Structure formats: structure tokens, C-alpha cells
Amino acid sequence: MPDPRTESLSQFIWRTHYRDPEAFPRETSIAGTWDRVARSVAGAERDPLRWQRSFRELLEAYRFLPGGRILAGAGVSRQVTLANCFVMGLIEDSVTGIFEALKEGALTMQQGGGVGYDFSTLRPRGTRAHATGMIASGPVSFLHVWDAMCATILSTGARRGAMMATLRCDHPDIEEFIDAKRTPGTLSHFNLSVLLTDEFMQAVRSDSPWRLVFPQSAADDAPAERLERAWSGSATALTCRVLRTVRARDLWERLCAGAHECAEPGVLFIDRINAENNLGYAETLSATNPCGEEPLPPYGACNLGSLNLTAFVIDEFTPQARLDEQALRACARLAVRFLDDVIGISRYPLPRQRMETLRSRRIGLGITGLADALALLGLRYDTQSARTVAASLMRTVRDAAYGASVELARERGPFELFDADRYATRPFIRRLPETLQAAIRRHGIRNSHLLAVAPAGTISLLAGNLSGGLEPIHRLHETRSVLDAGSEHRSFPVTDRAYALWRAQQGEGPAPPEAFLELASIAPHDQLLMQAALQPAVDGSISKTVALAQVSTPGTVEEVFSSAYDLGLKGCTVLRDASRPAPLGVSVTPLPPAAHCCDTEREAD
């Protein structure tokens, strides 16, 4: 066991987050944790000993990093879930429905899951309930109820989680939602995202009026303009009453000003998310997990894992440096089997979550250490050559993952909602190589969705301070301040993993090559371009926080959000340096934590 006085941050993360203190035999290092996880996940197989060996090799040397819930929960005696991501059921617009949804969220968070909710189904503030005559307090008022619930659950010793709240851009309370976190410390357990539609983006660009509406009830007989709008919880457009009309650009500027001031809300381009959904024929999406990389249906859940790209670079720091694509493909295929097995062994806090998970068998295989891998290859993160390599390796992971899922379907059968004709017409499937499309038509596929790029914050620290997810290298050297079990701050000096490897080879003399580019040196648009390079090969989404300089303006945020839409992204958030203080938990010095990232603070990667 490491000496707590001298241990590294990686050891601290393992000891406080992922070691099973009740394990037998005792876990004395990360190798013992890998043994437990491999043994537990292989229990879903017909030949567990064979697959235990394979899964253990997959985990060796941090080549594959299962999501935090898997590392912490697989094979333990506690009642925990192995799924990182949940979207809860639609909230019924009644006192009973609201507090039933609150209870379901509490039960899910108690077992370690982060949750997302769409609050668009709740009546706007000031409207009258015909059945009781009571005046609605609006969705934002109930965010505070959820926030208090989360704080209470965490006070009982549950693993830290996070919540996402979404609201449609045409809900009458959208301005209040945008402003909800401008007071420091407010709704500290929530991330907020606005669901932006294509119609709204067009209204912004044409400087048109924008109608704020809400679905009419059978008792709504007062004179009012009515129109048909898509709405949360309905597969078809609903008749809505127009309650107010605003200038679209005013609403847009308010959104960008809020994100500039306090890093929230983020944006989700909801029409694009639904148009790209592999299961668009069977479900409508209106919320994501807390980090935004997994748009999910009501009661949807997903387990995550990330391939450590630095483990697949050969001859690093030399002219012959290259990616071992054969090894990457092999590990991606095995990781798909691993994550599909996790579905079978995981607990689910609610029966409806298990049912929904089995209907689609979503998994979220992603990558981490991208910036470090590019540095090992001698590539600057902000160049076209780096983006070309990143896009190619993501396609390699995609094709290997889809091929493995087809093979699993041949062995175990496809997911329940699989419809060969309708699945084959979905946009993402039609972009796959023809050989894969033909294999899916012939054999089906085990998992409806296979890919998501999460922040992977804590597991990247565990692996020696890798650059997390697709994010750039933050700093070559920095200090991380961590809360220990006694709520005391401990500081750890850390060095970026790739930079540490380079220094080990070169010594302290020479200056680092330009490939070691820190986040502060990368323009916002270049950060978006990297996300755009990966998104076409990711059937889920990508968690990305665009870092902005402290001197940036709300106009800069407008440019980022507008470019994200034009580049075909599904969502985006920004963080201006020093735009808000760090919440409770692990913090990074000096950069504050990013909104919408399941990083160490949020404990949901």
C-alpha cells in the first residue's frame, strides 16, 4: 500500500476512488483492481477463465481504461451500478410526477450514477393549473429541489455524481434558465444546457422574432395564437400556445453572455442529435448525461471505457513514430465485448433502466490521451496533420467496434430494437464502409450505439496524468489540489504523461519540441476543429469544453457556438479562465473545472 505521505496523485486516485477495501485477496496495487474487474466482467461469459485472461491483458499497462463506475464497482459487494450515464424519465407536469422523478434520481445517484433530466415538460412560471387553481412556479424552481437532493445524497457517503438539466430554447422560462447559475454557488450540482433547434438558429441569423410556447392542455380555451411544434416527450408535433414573443438574437446574446460570465449554459443542437441517432426510428432524445457525450432516451443508461492512445504509439519521438493500428483494432474489438458484458453484470437502480438498456445495449467506447499521443508522434495539436491523424484513428476504432458488435450479434443475437431495414437507413450507418453495412444487414448488430468520447478526467489521472479525452495538454507541469477522505486539501505536483516520457529520454537540458503545446496556446477555433475531425466517426457525442482566455468577450462565445453549429457538432460548452470558482471536490490549479465535464470534481467518468 502506498505511503499516504509520499504517494503520487495516480496512487491517491486509485486508493481513494477505485480500490475495493473489502476485497479478498486484498488489493495492494492497481494490478489487484484489474484482477477483480477482469474476473467480474468475465463472469458474463460461457468460458469465464478464457475471457478473464483476455480482459486482464486488455487492462494491463492502462491500455484500456474502463469508466470509473466499472473500476470501482465490478465485483464488489456494495449495491452500485456500473453504468456511468443515465437520462431519467420524462417529468410529468404534476406534483406527484415531479416528486416521483426526484425519487428516481435520488435512487440512481445513491448507486453512483450521474443523471440527466429534461425539464421542458414542466409548465412555465405563472401559469395556472386548471385542476387545482394553483400557480406554477416553473422548471427553474424545481432545479433547486434537485440540487438539494443531490447534496443530501452526497452527504450520506455516496460516490460523487453530477446532474444535467436541459430546457428547450422555446420554453417560456428559457431566460430564467439561462440566468440560473449567474449567482456564484447556485445549483452547484447541476450542469445546464439549452436545447437549440435548427429553426432557432435560423431565426438568430435572420434576426427574426422567436415565439416562446408551451403545449396546450384540453382545458386551454383562452384566446391565443397556436402553432405546431416538436416537444419533449412526443414523437409528433404538438399544438402549442404562444405565450410570448422575443427577438431571437436577444435570446442568443443572453445565452452567450451567461456562458461567458459563468461557463453555463452549454448548447446542445437537439435536431442534429435526433437526426443522427441510430435509433431515430424508435426514440426521441431530449437530454444527455452530465457531460454531454451520451444523448440518451428516457431511462437510458450507458457504460463507458476509453482506449489510451499513448499505449499504441511505436518509436515515439523519432522520425519513425507511428500508431500501431493493428493493436488498436484488436483492443477496440475486445473492449466492445468487455463493455457488452458489463451490461449483463451491472445493477440498475430502477427496473425501467434495465429494460431500456437491454432494448438498445448502448455502450460508450472512446479514446483518451489524444493530445499526448499526438505529442509522441511529433504533431502539434492545432495542425491539419494532427486532425488528419486523429480522424483516421477514430475511424479505425469505429470500424473495429462495429465489426466486433456484428460478431457479437452472430454469437448472442442483436439488440431488441434492431430493425434491419430502418437501422440501415440511419445517416451514421450509411457512412460506414460498405462491408460493415452488408454485415449488419446480414447478421444484425449487438449494440445500437458503440462510441462516445468522454472527458475521462479521473481515469486519465489514474493512468499517470494523461491528457483527458480529446482535450489538449493542459499544462506540462501543474499542481492539483485534492480533497481527501477527511475533507482536507492535499496538493500534488503533476507532469503531463507524454512530457514526462520525453524528459526521461532527453534529460533536463533541451527545450521541449513544439508538439508539446499547452492549452492556453490553442485558439478556440482550432479546439473546435479537432472535435469536428472526430465527430463523423462517433455515433454518440463528444464532451468538449472550449477554453477561452480571460480577456475574451461574449462575442467570442457567440463565434464558438456559431462555429460549432456550422461544423456539424452536436454540442459544445466554453470555459473562460477564472469565469467561476471551483466547486467542491478535486480542483485544478490554476484552471477552474470545466462545465459539462465528468471530471474528478464530478466523479462520473
C-alpha positions as CSV (number, residue, x, y, z in Angstrom):
1,M,0.0,0.0,0.0
2,P,1.4,3.4,-0.9
3,D,2.6,5.7,2.0
4,P,-0.1,8.5,2.1
5,R,2.6,11.0,2.8
6,T,4.6,10.2,-0.3
7,E,2.2,8.7,-2.8
8,S,1.7,10.1,-6.3
9,L,-1.6,11.5,-7.4
10,S,-2.2,8.4,-9.5
11,Q,-1.8,6.2,-6.4
12,F,-4.0,8.5,-4.4
13,I,-6.7,8.3,-7.1
14,W,-6.5,4.5,-7.1
15,R,-6.6,4.2,-3.3
16,T,-9.5,6.7,-2.7
17,H,-11.6,6.0,-5.8
18,Y,-11.1,2.5,-7.2
19,R,-9.5,0.2,-4.7
20,D,-12.1,-2.2,-3.0
21,P,-11.2,-2.0,0.7
22,E,-13.2,-5.2,1.3
23,A,-11.6,-7.3,-1.4
24,F,-10.2,-10.7,-0.8
25,P,-7.4,-11.2,-1.7
26,R,-6.5,-7.7,-0.6
27,E,-5.9,-5.2,-3.3
28,T,-2.5,-3.8,-2.7
29,S,-2.0,-2.2,-6.1
30,I,-3.8,-1.3,-9.3
31,A,-3.0,-4.9,-10.5
32,G,-5.3,-6.3,-7.9
33,T,-8.1,-4.0,-9.0
34,W,-7.5,-5.1,-12.6
35,D,-7.7,-8.7,-11.5
36,R,-11.1,-8.1,-9.7
37,V,-12.6,-6.2,-12.6
38,A,-11.5,-8.8,-15.3
39,R,-12.8,-11.7,-13.1
40,S,-16.1,-10.0,-12.5
41,V,-16.8,-8.9,-16.1
42,A,-15.7,-12.3,-17.5
43,G,-18.4,-13.8,-15.3
44,A,-20.9,-12.9,-18.0
45,E,-19.1,-15.3,-20.4
46,R,-19.7,-19.0,-21.1
47,D,-16.0,-19.6,-20.7
48,P,-15.1,-17.1,-17.9
49,L,-11.5,-18.3,-17.4
50,R,-10.6,-17.7,-21.0
51,W,-12.1,-14.2,-21.1
52,Q,-10.8,-13.3,-17.7
53,R,-7.2,-13.7,-19.1
54,S,-8.1,-11.7,-22.2
55,F,-9.7,-8.9,-20.3
56,R,-6.8,-8.8,-17.8
57,E,-4.4,-8.4,-20.7
58,L,-6.6,-5.6,-22.1
59,L,-6.3,-3.7,-18.8
60,E,-2.6,-4.2,-18.4
61,A,-0.4,-1.1,-18.6
62,Y,-3.6,1.1,-18.8
63,R,-4.2,0.2,-22.4
64,F,-8.0,0.2,-21.8
65,L,-9.5,2.3,-19.1
66,P,-13.0,1.3,-18.1
67,G,-15.2,4.0,-16.8
68,G,-14.9,4.9,-13.1
69,R,-18.0,3.1,-12.1
70,I,-16.7,-0.2,-13.6
71,L,-13.3,0.1,-11.9
72,A,-14.9,1.0,-8.5
73,G,-17.9,-1.4,-8.7
74,A,-17.2,-4.5,-10.7
75,G,-17.0,-7.5,-8.3
76,V,-17.6,-5.5,-5.1
77,S,-20.3,-6.4,-2.5
78,R,-21.8,-3.0,-2.4
79,Q,-25.1,-2.1,-4.2
80,V,-23.7,0.0,-7.0
81,T,-24.3,0.4,-10.7
82,L,-21.6,0.0,-13.3
83,A,-23.2,2.5,-15.7
84,N,-21.7,6.0,-15.7
85,C,-24.5,7.6,-17.7
86,F,-28.2,7.9,-17.1
87,V,-31.0,10.0,-18.5
88,M,-34.1,9.9,-16.3
89,G,-37.7,9.5,-17.4
90,L,-39.7,12.5,-18.6
91,I,-41.0,14.6,-15.7
92,E,-44.8,14.5,-15.5
93,D,-46.2,18.0,-15.0
94,S,-47.8,17.4,-11.7
95,V,-46.7,17.4,-8.0
96,T,-46.9,13.6,-8.0
97,G,-44.9,13.3,-11.2
98,I,-42.3,15.8,-10.2
99,F,-41.5,14.2,-6.9
100,E,-41.6,10.7,-8.4
101,A,-38.9,11.8,-10.8
102,L,-37.0,13.3,-7.9
103,K,-37.1,10.0,-6.0
104,E,-35.9,8.1,-9.1
105,G,-33.0,10.5,-9.4
106,A,-32.1,10.0,-5.8
107,L,-32.1,6.2,-6.1
108,T,-29.9,6.4,-9.1
109,M,-27.4,8.8,-7.6
110,Q,-27.3,6.7,-4.4
111,Q,-25.8,3.9,-6.5
112,G,-23.2,6.2,-8.2
113,G,-24.8,7.2,-11.4
114,G,-24.8,10.7,-12.9
115,V,-28.2,11.7,-14.2
116,G,-29.7,14.0,-16.9
117,Y,-33.2,15.5,-17.0
118,D,-35.2,17.4,-19.5
119,F,-37.3,20.0,-17.6
120,S,-39.1,21.2,-20.7
121,T,-42.3,19.3,-19.8
122,L,-42.9,21.5,-16.7
123,R,-45.3,24.4,-17.1
124,P,-43.8,27.9,-17.2
125,R,-43.8,30.1,-14.1
126,G,-47.1,31.9,-13.5
127,T,-49.4,29.6,-15.4
128,R,-52.4,28.3,-13.6
129,A,-53.2,24.6,-13.2
130,H,-56.8,24.1,-14.1
131,A,-57.4,21.1,-11.8
132,T,-56.2,22.8,-8.6
133,G,-56.1,26.5,-9.4
134,M,-52.5,26.7,-8.2
135,I,-49.9,28.9,-9.9
136,A,-46.9,27.0,-11.4
137,S,-43.5,28.0,-10.0
138,G,-41.8,26.9,-13.2
139,P,-39.0,24.4,-14.0
140,V,-36.1,26.5,-12.6
141,S,-37.7,26.5,-9.1
142,F,-37.5,22.7,-9.2
143,L,-33.9,22.7,-10.1
144,H,-33.2,23.9,-6.6
145,V,-35.1,20.9,-5.2
146,W,-33.0,18.5,-7.2
147,D,-29.8,20.3,-6.2
148,A,-30.7,20.0,-2.5
149,M,-31.4,16.3,-3.1
150,C,-28.0,15.7,-4.7
151,A,-26.3,17.5,-1.8
152,T,-28.1,15.3,0.7
153,I,-27.3,12.1,-1.2
154,L,-23.6,13.0,-1.3
155,S,-23.6,13.8,2.4
156,T,-24.5,10.2,3.1
157,G,-21.2,9.0,1.6
158,A,-22.5,8.1,-1.9
159,R,-19.8,8.5,-4.7
160,R,-19.8,11.9,-6.2
161,G,-22.1,12.3,-9.2
162,A,-23.4,15.1,-11.3
163,M,-26.7,16.2,-12.9
164,M,-27.5,17.7,-16.2
165,A,-30.6,19.8,-16.8
166,T,-31.8,20.7,-20.2
167,L,-34.5,23.1,-21.4
168,R,-35.9,23.9,-24.9
169,C,-35.0,27.2,-26.4
170,D,-38.7,27.9,-27.0
171,H,-39.8,27.3,-23.4
172,P,-41.3,30.5,-21.9
173,D,-38.9,30.2,-18.9
174,I,-35.8,30.0,-21.0
175,E,-34.4,33.3,-19.9
176,E,-34.7,32.4,-16.3
177,F,-32.9,29.1,-17.1
178,I,-30.1,30.8,-18.9
179,D,-29.5,33.1,-15.9
180,A,-30.0,30.4,-13.2
181,K,-26.3,30.0,-12.3
182,R,-25.1,33.6,-12.5
183,T,-25.2,33.8,-8.7
184,P,-22.0,32.1,-7.5
185,G,-22.6,28.8,-5.7
186,T,-26.1,28.4,-7.1
187,L,-27.1,24.9,-8.5
188,S,-23.6,23.7,-7.9
189,H,-24.5,20.1,-8.5
190,F,-26.0,20.8,-12.0
191,N,-24.7,21.4,-15.4
192,L,-27.1,23.2,-17.7
193,S,-27.6,23.0,-21.4
194,V,-30.1,24.7,-23.7
195,L,-31.7,22.6,-26.4
196,L,-31.2,24.7,-29.6
197,T,-33.3,23.8,-32.7
198,D,-32.4,24.4,-36.3
199,E,-35.4,26.8,-36.5
200,F,-34.0,28.9,-33.7
201,M,-30.5,29.1,-35.2
202,Q,-32.1,30.2,-38.5
203,A,-34.1,32.9,-36.6
204,V,-31.0,34.1,-34.9
205,R,-29.2,34.5,-38.2
206,S,-32.2,36.2,-39.9
207,D,-32.8,38.4,-36.8
208,S,-36.4,37.2,-36.7
209,P,-38.9,37.1,-33.8
210,W,-39.0,33.9,-31.7
211,R,-42.1,32.6,-30.2
212,L,-42.0,31.1,-26.7
213,V,-44.6,28.4,-26.4
214,F,-46.0,25.5,-24.3
215,P,-48.2,22.6,-25.3
216,Q,-51.8,23.4,-24.7
217,S,-54.0,21.2,-22.4
218,A,-57.5,20.1,-23.0
219,A,-58.7,22.9,-20.7
220,D,-56.7,25.7,-22.5
221,D,-59.6,27.6,-24.2
222,A,-58.3,31.2,-23.7
223,P,-57.8,33.1,-27.0
224,A,-54.1,32.8,-28.0
225,E,-52.0,32.2,-31.1
226,R,-51.4,28.5,-31.6
227,L,-48.8,26.6,-33.7
228,E,-47.4,23.1,-34.1
229,R,-44.1,22.4,-32.5
230,A,-42.0,19.3,-31.8
231,W,-41.8,18.9,-28.0
232,S,-40.1,16.8,-25.4
233,G,-41.8,13.5,-24.8
234,S,-43.7,13.4,-28.1
235,A,-42.7,11.7,-31.3
236,T,-45.0,14.1,-33.2
237,A,-45.5,17.8,-33.2
238,L,-47.9,19.2,-30.6
239,T,-50.3,22.1,-30.7
240,C,-48.7,24.8,-28.5
241,R,-50.0,28.1,-27.2
242,V,-47.8,31.1,-27.9
243,L,-47.2,32.8,-24.5
244,R,-44.6,35.4,-25.5
245,T,-42.5,36.6,-28.5
246,V,-38.9,37.7,-28.2
247,R,-36.2,38.7,-30.6
248,A,-34.2,35.6,-31.4
249,R,-30.9,37.5,-31.3
250,D,-31.7,38.9,-27.9
251,L,-32.1,35.4,-26.5
252,W,-28.9,34.2,-28.3
253,E,-26.9,37.1,-26.9
254,R,-28.2,36.4,-23.4
255,L,-27.2,32.8,-23.7
256,C,-23.7,33.7,-24.8
257,A,-23.3,36.3,-22.1
258,G,-24.3,33.7,-19.5
259,A,-21.7,31.2,-20.8
260,H,-19.1,34.0,-20.9
261,E,-19.8,35.0,-17.3
262,C,-20.1,31.6,-15.6
263,A,-19.4,28.9,-18.2
264,E,-23.0,28.0,-18.4
265,P,-25.3,27.1,-20.1
266,G,-23.8,24.9,-22.8
267,V,-25.6,24.2,-26.0
268,L,-27.0,21.0,-27.5
269,F,-28.1,21.1,-31.1
270,I,-31.1,18.8,-30.5
271,D,-32.4,18.5,-34.1
272,R,-29.0,17.3,-35.2
273,I,-28.7,14.9,-32.3
274,N,-32.0,13.3,-33.2
275,A,-31.3,13.3,-37.0
276,E,-28.0,11.4,-36.3
277,N,-29.5,9.0,-33.8
278,N,-29.0,5.4,-34.9
279,L,-32.4,4.6,-33.2
280,G,-34.2,7.6,-34.6
281,Y,-36.9,5.3,-35.8
282,A,-37.7,4.2,-32.2
283,E,-37.0,7.0,-29.8
284,T,-36.7,10.8,-29.4
285,L,-33.9,12.3,-27.5
286,S,-34.0,15.5,-25.4
287,A,-31.4,15.1,-22.7
288,T,-27.8,13.8,-22.2
289,N,-25.7,12.5,-19.3
290,P,-24.0,15.2,-17.2
291,C,-21.0,15.5,-19.6
292,G,-22.9,15.6,-22.8
293,E,-21.2,12.7,-24.6
294,E,-24.2,10.4,-24.3
295,P,-27.6,11.6,-25.6
296,L,-30.0,9.0,-24.2
297,P,-33.7,8.3,-24.2
298,P,-35.9,8.4,-21.1
299,Y,-34.4,5.8,-18.6
300,G,-31.5,5.2,-20.9
301,A,-28.1,4.2,-19.5
302,C,-24.7,3.6,-20.8
303,N,-21.3,2.3,-19.6
304,L,-18.1,3.8,-20.7
305,G,-14.5,2.9,-21.4
306,S,-11.6,4.7,-23.1
307,L,-8.7,3.4,-25.1
308,N,-5.4,5.0,-24.0
309,L,-3.9,6.1,-27.3
310,T,-0.4,6.7,-25.9
311,A,-0.2,2.9,-25.4
312,F,-0.4,2.4,-29.2
313,V,2.4,4.7,-30.3
314,I,5.5,3.0,-31.6
315,D,9.0,4.6,-31.8
316,E,7.8,7.7,-30.0
317,F,9.8,11.0,-30.5
318,T,11.6,9.6,-33.6
319,P,11.0,10.2,-37.3
320,Q,9.6,6.6,-37.4
321,A,7.0,7.3,-34.8
322,R,3.6,5.8,-35.8
323,L,0.4,4.4,-34.4
324,D,0.1,0.6,-34.1
325,E,-3.2,0.3,-35.8
326,Q,-3.3,-3.5,-35.7
327,A,-3.0,-3.4,-31.9
328,L,-5.5,-0.5,-31.6
329,R,-8.1,-2.5,-33.7
330,A,-7.6,-5.6,-31.6
331,C,-8.0,-3.8,-28.3
332,A,-11.1,-1.9,-29.6
333,R,-12.7,-5.2,-30.6
334,L,-12.0,-6.7,-27.2
335,A,-13.2,-3.6,-25.4
336,V,-16.6,-3.9,-27.1
337,R,-17.0,-7.4,-25.8
338,F,-15.9,-6.2,-22.3
339,L,-18.5,-3.3,-22.3
340,D,-21.2,-5.6,-23.6
341,D,-20.5,-8.0,-20.8
342,V,-20.7,-5.1,-18.3
343,I,-24.4,-4.6,-19.4
344,G,-25.1,-8.1,-18.2
345,I,-23.4,-7.9,-14.8
346,S,-24.4,-4.4,-13.8
347,R,-27.0,-3.5,-11.3
348,Y,-29.6,-0.9,-12.3
349,P,-31.2,1.3,-9.7
350,L,-34.6,1.2,-11.5
351,P,-36.3,-1.7,-13.4
352,R,-37.1,0.6,-16.2
353,Q,-33.4,1.5,-16.6
354,R,-32.5,-2.2,-17.0
355,M,-35.3,-2.7,-19.5
356,E,-34.3,0.4,-21.6
357,T,-30.6,-0.7,-21.5
358,L,-31.4,-4.2,-22.8
359,R,-33.6,-2.7,-25.6
360,S,-30.6,-1.0,-27.2
361,R,-27.4,-2.3,-25.4
362,R,-25.7,1.1,-25.8
363,I,-22.0,1.2,-24.9
364,G,-19.7,4.2,-25.0
365,L,-16.2,3.2,-26.2
366,G,-14.0,6.3,-26.6
367,I,-10.4,7.5,-26.5
368,T,-8.2,9.4,-24.1
369,G,-4.7,10.7,-24.2
370,L,-5.2,12.1,-27.8
371,A,-3.0,15.2,-27.2
372,D,-0.3,13.1,-25.6
373,A,-0.3,10.6,-28.4
374,L,0.0,13.4,-30.9
375,A,3.0,14.8,-29.0
376,L,4.6,11.3,-29.0
377,L,4.1,11.3,-32.8
378,G,5.7,14.8,-33.1
379,L,2.4,16.5,-34.2
380,R,1.1,19.9,-33.0
381,Y,-2.5,19.6,-31.8
382,D,-3.6,22.7,-33.7
383,T,-2.4,21.5,-37.2
384,Q,-4.3,19.9,-40.1
385,S,-1.9,16.9,-40.0
386,A,-2.8,16.3,-36.4
387,R,-6.5,16.4,-37.2
388,T,-6.0,14.0,-40.1
389,V,-4.3,11.5,-37.9
390,A,-7.0,11.9,-35.2
391,A,-9.8,11.4,-37.7
392,S,-8.0,8.3,-39.1
393,L,-7.5,6.7,-35.7
394,M,-11.1,7.4,-34.7
395,R,-12.3,5.7,-37.9
396,T,-10.1,2.7,-37.0
397,V,-11.8,2.5,-33.6
398,R,-15.2,2.9,-35.2
399,D,-14.8,0.2,-37.8
400,A,-13.2,-2.3,-35.3
401,A,-16.0,-1.6,-32.8
402,Y,-18.8,-2.1,-35.3
403,G,-17.2,-5.2,-36.6
404,A,-16.9,-6.6,-33.1
405,S,-20.6,-5.8,-32.4
406,V,-21.6,-7.6,-35.6
407,E,-19.7,-10.7,-34.5
408,L,-21.3,-10.5,-31.0
409,A,-24.7,-10.4,-32.8
410,R,-23.9,-13.6,-34.6
411,E,-22.9,-15.2,-31.3
412,R,-25.6,-13.7,-29.0
413,G,-28.2,-12.0,-31.1
414,P,-28.8,-8.3,-32.0
415,F,-30.2,-5.7,-29.6
416,E,-34.0,-5.9,-29.1
417,L,-34.9,-2.8,-31.1
418,F,-32.9,-3.8,-34.1
419,D,-34.8,-3.4,-37.3
420,A,-32.6,-4.3,-40.3
421,D,-34.3,-2.1,-42.8
422,R,-34.8,1.0,-40.7
423,Y,-31.4,0.8,-38.9
424,A,-29.6,0.5,-42.3
425,T,-31.1,3.9,-43.4
426,R,-29.8,5.9,-40.5
427,P,-27.2,8.5,-41.5
428,F,-24.3,7.2,-39.4
429,I,-24.8,3.6,-40.6
430,R,-24.9,4.8,-44.2
431,R,-21.5,6.4,-43.7
432,L,-19.9,3.1,-42.6
433,P,-17.8,1.1,-45.1
434,E,-20.0,-1.0,-47.3
435,T,-18.6,-4.2,-46.0
436,L,-19.8,-3.3,-42.5
437,Q,-23.2,-2.2,-43.8
438,A,-23.6,-5.5,-45.6
439,A,-22.5,-7.4,-42.4
440,I,-25.1,-5.6,-40.3
441,R,-27.8,-6.3,-42.9
442,R,-26.8,-10.0,-42.9
443,H,-26.2,-10.6,-39.2
444,G,-27.6,-7.7,-37.2
445,I,-25.6,-5.8,-34.6
446,R,-25.3,-6.4,-30.8
447,N,-25.2,-2.7,-29.7
448,S,-27.3,0.2,-31.2
449,H,-24.5,2.7,-30.4
450,L,-20.9,2.0,-29.6
451,L,-18.9,5.2,-29.4
452,A,-18.6,8.3,-27.2
453,V,-15.7,10.5,-26.3
454,A,-16.0,11.3,-22.6
455,P,-13.7,13.7,-20.6
456,A,-12.1,10.7,-18.9
457,G,-10.7,13.0,-16.3
458,T,-10.1,10.8,-13.3
459,I,-9.1,7.7,-15.1
460,S,-6.6,9.7,-17.1
461,L,-5.1,10.8,-13.8
462,L,-5.0,7.2,-12.7
463,A,-3.0,6.3,-15.8
464,G,-0.3,8.8,-15.0
465,N,-1.8,12.2,-15.9
466,L,-2.7,11.6,-19.5
467,S,-4.3,14.4,-21.4
468,G,-8.0,13.7,-20.9
469,G,-10.3,12.6,-23.7
470,L,-9.7,14.7,-26.8
471,E,-8.6,17.8,-24.8
472,P,-5.2,19.4,-25.4
473,I,-2.4,19.1,-22.9
474,H,-3.5,21.5,-20.1
475,R,0.0,22.3,-18.6
476,L,3.3,20.4,-18.9
477,H,3.6,21.0,-15.1
478,E,0.9,21.9,-12.7
479,T,-0.5,21.4,-9.2
480,R,-3.7,19.6,-8.5
481,S,-5.4,20.2,-5.2
482,V,-7.5,17.3,-3.9
483,L,-9.9,16.7,-1.1
484,D,-9.0,13.6,0.9
485,A,-11.4,11.4,2.9
486,G,-11.3,13.9,5.8
487,S,-12.2,16.9,3.5
488,E,-8.7,18.3,3.8
489,H,-6.9,19.6,0.8
490,R,-3.8,17.9,-0.5
491,S,-1.7,19.2,-3.3
492,F,0.1,17.0,-5.8
493,P,2.6,18.3,-8.3
494,V,2.0,16.5,-11.7
495,T,3.7,16.4,-15.0
496,D,1.9,15.6,-18.3
497,R,2.5,11.9,-19.1
498,A,3.9,12.4,-22.6
499,Y,6.2,15.2,-21.4
500,A,7.5,13.1,-18.6
501,L,8.4,10.3,-21.1
502,W,10.2,12.9,-23.3
503,R,12.2,14.2,-20.3
504,A,13.1,10.7,-19.3
505,Q,14.6,10.2,-22.7
506,Q,16.2,13.6,-23.2
507,G,17.1,14.7,-19.7
508,E,16.6,18.2,-18.3
509,G,18.7,20.1,-20.9
510,P,17.0,20.6,-24.2
511,A,13.8,22.6,-24.6
512,P,10.7,20.6,-25.5
513,P,9.7,20.4,-29.2
514,E,6.7,22.4,-30.4
515,A,4.5,19.3,-30.3
516,F,4.2,19.9,-26.6
517,L,1.6,22.6,-27.0
518,E,-0.3,23.8,-23.9
519,L,-4.0,24.5,-23.9
520,A,-3.5,28.3,-23.4
521,S,-1.7,28.4,-26.8
522,I,-4.5,26.8,-28.8
523,A,-7.1,29.1,-30.4
524,P,-10.8,28.3,-29.7
525,H,-11.5,27.5,-33.4
526,D,-8.6,25.0,-33.5
527,Q,-10.1,23.3,-30.5
528,L,-13.4,23.0,-32.3
529,L,-11.7,21.7,-35.5
530,M,-10.3,18.8,-33.5
531,Q,-13.8,18.0,-32.2
532,A,-15.2,18.2,-35.7
533,A,-12.5,15.9,-37.0
534,L,-13.6,13.2,-34.7
535,Q,-17.4,13.6,-34.7
536,P,-18.1,11.9,-38.0
537,A,-16.7,8.7,-36.6
538,V,-18.6,8.9,-33.3
539,D,-22.2,7.7,-33.1
540,G,-22.8,9.2,-29.7
541,S,-21.3,12.6,-28.9
542,I,-18.1,14.2,-27.7
543,S,-17.7,16.0,-24.4
544,K,-15.7,19.2,-25.2
545,T,-15.1,22.4,-23.3
546,V,-13.6,25.1,-25.4
547,A,-11.1,27.0,-23.2
548,L,-11.2,30.8,-23.6
549,A,-8.8,33.5,-22.4
550,Q,-9.9,35.6,-19.5
551,V,-9.9,38.7,-21.8
552,S,-12.3,37.1,-24.2
553,T,-15.7,38.7,-24.8
554,P,-19.3,37.4,-25.1
555,G,-18.8,37.9,-28.8
556,T,-16.1,35.2,-28.7
557,V,-18.6,32.8,-27.2
558,E,-21.0,33.7,-30.0
559,E,-18.3,32.8,-32.5
560,V,-17.6,29.5,-30.8
561,F,-21.3,28.4,-30.5
562,S,-22.0,29.5,-34.1
563,S,-18.9,27.7,-35.4
564,A,-19.8,24.6,-33.5
565,Y,-23.2,24.6,-35.3
566,D,-21.7,25.2,-38.7
567,L,-19.1,22.4,-38.2
568,G,-21.8,19.8,-37.6
569,L,-21.2,19.3,-33.9
570,K,-23.8,18.0,-31.5
571,G,-23.0,20.3,-28.6
572,C,-20.4,22.5,-27.0
573,T,-19.6,24.5,-23.9
574,V,-17.0,27.1,-23.1
575,L,-14.9,28.0,-20.1
576,R,-13.3,31.3,-19.8
577,D,-10.3,31.3,-17.4
578,A,-11.4,32.5,-14.0
579,S,-15.1,32.7,-15.1
580,R,-16.2,30.9,-12.0
581,P,-14.7,29.3,-8.8
582,A,-14.1,25.6,-8.5
583,P,-16.9,23.6,-6.9
584,L,-16.4,21.1,-4.0
585,G,-14.2,18.2,-4.9
586,V,-10.9,17.9,-6.8
587,S,-9.8,21.1,-8.4
588,V,-7.1,22.0,-10.9
589,T,-4.8,24.8,-10.1
590,P,-4.9,27.4,-11.7
591,L,-7.5,26.4,-14.3
592,P,-11.1,26.1,-12.9
593,P,-13.1,22.9,-13.7
594,A,-14.9,22.7,-16.9
595,A,-18.7,22.8,-17.1
596,H,-20.2,19.7,-18.6
597,C,-17.2,17.5,-17.9
598,C,-17.4,14.4,-15.7
599,D,-14.0,15.2,-14.4
600,T,-12.6,14.4,-11.0
601,E,-14.8,17.0,-9.3
602,R,-18.0,15.4,-10.7
603,E,-16.8,11.8,-10.2
604,A,-18.8,10.5,-13.1
605,D,-16.3,9.4,-15.7
